[in-house]
Amino acid sequence: MPFRGKNAHFRPETFPEKSLCKLKNGRRKIDKSLCAIIRKATAYDLAERYQTVDDLAEDLRRFMAGLSISASPDTLRDKLTRLFFRRHL
């Protein structure tokens, strides 16, 4: 195991994945695409993480540009929202 902590709450495998991006009252704190990037970058399983820093940087660039990211597949709603904002803003 790559992580060793004195207490269980310090080990990444014990973090509730969904809680990384939500406030205590359950409302979303950050954008869902950015949350997907954070989840992928901090995944406990090495195979689920970004393989290189360049892959992470590319997803962050694409997020900042409003493009789709590799950390989570686009839904139809995401595609339509992005298309709307590109044409109207």
HUKAHU-V324297 format. One record per backbone hydrogen bond with DSSP energy under -1.0 kcal/mol. CO is the residue of the C=O (numbers start at 1). NH is the residue of the N-H. If there is no record, write none. Layout:
co=CO nh=NH
co=CO nh=NH
//
This chain:
co=7 nh=10
co=8 nh=11
co=11 nh=14
co=12 nh=15
co=17 nh=20
co=18 nh=21
co=19 nh=22
co=21 nh=29
co=23 nh=26
co=27 nh=23
co=31 nh=35
co=32 nh=36
co=33 nh=37
co=34 nh=38
co=35 nh=39
co=36 nh=40
co=37 nh=41
co=38 nh=42
co=45 nh=48
co=52 nh=56
co=53 nh=57
co=54 nh=58
co=55 nh=59
co=56 nh=60
co=57 nh=61
co=58 nh=62
co=59 nh=63
co=60 nh=64
co=61 nh=65
co=62 nh=67
co=63 nh=66
co=75 nh=79
co=76 nh=80
co=77 nh=81
co=78 nh=82
co=79 nh=83
co=80 nh=84
co=81 nh=85
co=82 nh=86
co=83 nh=87
co=84 nh=88
co=85 nh=89
//
